[in-house]
Amino acid sequence: MAEVQMALMGDGTIAKPADASQAIASGAATGMSYQVDREQIPEVITKLQRALGHLDDAEREALQHDRIVPPGGDPYSQQAVKAMGPELVNNYVASNRQDKANIQAMMENLEAAMRRYDADDDEAARRFRAEA
């Protein structure tokens, strides 16, 4: 099993591996970890890449809907749509982009865990050969 170490920031974002140690040391993040079967990491990364693609598609679709047709001809509906339409899209896009950044950070943490596992495995094999 490969141990995936992550730093969860106070705002709910996930720190990239290069920033994790400093974020935890400064108190800006909480360290956490979980274990994944080393052989499953590439598949997990592939699934996360697919999720990124779906989020990209959703963002493109949302950007096409920044203008909403008012449900009625009354001035209140028209005002509400004019005020809310772009704001709703902007809020969704901001959230979508944060989700994508978190998924990207998760993928980087998984890749770092896979590299650590492989390096440890190679070192153990080298030591075994040296002792034999």
Buried (B, 14 or more C-beta within 10 A) or exposed (E): EBEBBBBBBEEEBBBBBEBBBEBBEEEBBEBEEEEBEBEEBEEBBEEBEEBBEEBEEBBEEBEEEBEBEBEEEEEEBBEBBEEEBEEBBEEBBEEBEEBBEBBBBBBBBBBBBBEBBEEEEEEEEEEEEEEE
